[in-house]
């Protein structure tokens, strides 16, 4: 009877250690991934069009961001392309959201 109890405790400890290890790996991986993306702006060229990676800040609107990256172009077209490329259903954006804006080449 005591041997069965000790085996159950040993098995429980192994499971707890395994779950803890998995959790630790997840936390470290998440931290590493977040540390890579801490720059708010990056330029990316995809299929002949250049896109700027922007992390939305508090108070930003899609229209203002489109005007910043494309000074003299058609802002409506930039907003439309941005919504289409980022699969946005509306022009509402949230702080912390990462979007890609087409920039004038």
Residue pairs with C-beta under 8 A, 6 or more apart in sequence:
37 55
37 98
40 54
40 55
40 57
41 52
41 53
41 54
41 55
42 52
42 53
43 50
43 51
43 52
43 53
43 103
44 50
44 51
44 52
44 53
44 100
45 51
49 102
49 105
50 102
50 103
50 105
51 85
51 100
51 101
51 102
51 103
52 69
52 100
52 101
52 102
52 103
53 98
53 99
53 100
54 65
54 69
54 98
54 99
54 100
54 101
55 96
55 97
55 98
56 65
56 93
56 94
56 95
56 96
56 97
56 98
56 99
57 95
58 95
60 93
60 95
61 91
61 93
62 79
62 82
62 83
62 88
62 91
62 92
62 93
62 99
63 75
63 79
63 91
65 82
65 93
65 99
65 101
66 75
66 78
66 79
66 82
66 101
67 75
67 78
69 78
69 101
69 102
69 103
69 104
70 78
70 101
70 102
70 103
70 104
71 104
72 104
73 104
78 101
78 102
79 91
81 102
82 88
82 99
82 100
82 101
82 102
83 89
83 90
83 91
85 100
85 102
86 99
86 100
88 99
93 99
